């Protein structure tokens, strides 16, 4: 059963990664109702296979998934498909809230990840994790704001290019840049 769960998680992860392309193609070929049915199905499968609700990341993943379900169902019920475009905005907002909130906790989210890998951390490492958490918050603000602008300009091409490519490049650049800085700090 765990193998099946892992396969479902992988497939739903890929589909959600391709969400902007799925939405774009469904609008282009006028099969949006089929796309919504598929999205709802994959989101429900993802919800079922996500980790325990009480783990930090499991909780966040479930909230993001539920919000995606809500947007898809609202789009379907009201036959107003523009709601689907707000999923990247909502995702960035929810991640911003989660990461930002962690800055006011005894351990920020990046520090928690670092402790899972490294165990005890030095005060300078703890300060570094705080700065990295702030960088992620800034990225979520930038990505979410631009994603919102792409919703308002009502151009599916630019919405898809930003939300399905450029935002992923920004995320990858932050991840890669942070990894390089971390390697230099270790030596």
N, C-alpha and C positions, 0 to 999 in steps of 0.2 A: 504494500500500500504506500509506503514512503517513496518508492520509486515513481509511482503514478503521480503522487503529489508534487514531486520534484519536476517531473515532466510538465505538469499543468502549470506550475509556477514559472517555468522557463518559457513556455509558449505564451502565457498571458503577459509576461514581462516584455517579450519581443513585440507582441501586438500593441501594448501600451506605449512602448518606445516609438512605434510607428504610427501612433494615434494621429498626428497631424497629416500624414500621408493618407491614412485611411479616410479621414474626414474629407480631405481634398478630392480624392478619387470618387468618393461617394457623391459629392456635390457635382463633380464634373460629369459623371455618368448617370446622374439622377437616380441613385439607388440608396438614398439616405435612410429610408426606413429599414432596409436590409442591414445597413451599416449600424444603425442604432440597435437593432436586435442582436447583432454580433457583439457590439461593444457591451451591451448589458449582460449578455451571456458570459463574455470573458471577464467582466468585472465581478460577477457573482462567483465564478470559478476562482478568481484571484482572492476574493474575500474569504472563501472557504479554505484556501490553502495557505493563507498568510499565517505568520507565527502568532504565538499567544498574544491576546489583546493587551496584556499587562506589561509586556516589554516595551521600552520606549519606541523603538523603530517599528515594532509590530503595531503599536497603537497608532502611530503616525500613518503608516501604510494603510491601515484599515480606514482611518478618517478620510484620507485622500481618495481611496477606492469608493467609499460611500458617497463622497461628494461627486465623483465622476458618475456614479449610478444615478444620483439625484438629477444632475444636469441632463443625462441621457433620457431619463424618464420624463422630465419636464418638457424636453424637446419633442418627444414622441406624443405626449398627452396633448400639448397645445399646438402641435404641428408647427412649431417655431424653432427651426434648427440652428438659429444663431446662438442659442444657449450652449451648444457643443463647443463653440469656439472659446468659451471661458474656462475650459478645463486647465489649460496651462497657467492661466492667471491664478486660478484657485490653488493649483498645486504649489506655485511659488509663494503665494500668500500663506498657505498652511505651513510650508517649510520655514518661512520667515518667522512666523509666530513660534513654532517649535524651537528653532535655533535661538531666536531672540530671547524667549522665555528662559532657555537654559543658561543664558548669561547671568541671570539673577538667582541661580541655584548654586549650591556648594560646588558642584562640578558641572561645567558646561558640556554639551554633547560631544564635542571633539575630545575633550579631556576623558570622558567616559570611554570613547573608542580607544584612545591611547592607552588607558589603563588596562583594557582588555588584552592589548598586545604586549605592553611593556611592564605592567604591574605598577610598581612605585614610580612616581615622577618627581623630578627636581622642581623647585620653585620656578626656575627659568622655563622649563618645559611646560609647566602649568600656565604660565603667562603666554607662552607661544600658542598653546591650544586656544586660549581666549582670543588672541588676535586672529587666528584662523577661523574661529566661529564668527567673529565680526566680519571677516572677509566674505564668508558664506552668506551672511545676512545681507551684505551689500550686493552680492550677486543676485540673491532672490529679489531684492528691491528692483535692481536693473532689469532682470529678466521678466519679472511680473509686470513692471511698468510698460516695457516695450510690447509684451504680449497683449496687454490691455489696449495699447495704441493700435496694434494690428487688428484687434476686434472692432475698434471704432472706425478704422478706415475702410472696412468692409471690402477688402480685396483678398480673395482666397489664395491667390498666388503668393502675396507678401506674407499673409498669415502663416502659410505652410512653410515658406522659406525661413522665416524667423523661428517659428515654434518647432519646426522639424529638422532644422539644420543649424542655424546661427546660435540659438540658445544652447544647443548641445556642444557646439564649439567653445562657447564661453565657459561652460561647465567643465569641459575637458581641459581647457587652458588653466583654469583655477586648480583642478586636481593635479595636473602635471606640474604646474609651477610650484604648488605647495609641496609636492613630493621632492622636487629638486632642492628647494630651500631646506626641507627636513633632512635630506641626505648631507647637505653641506654643514648643517648645524650639528649633526652626529659626529663629524670628523674634526 
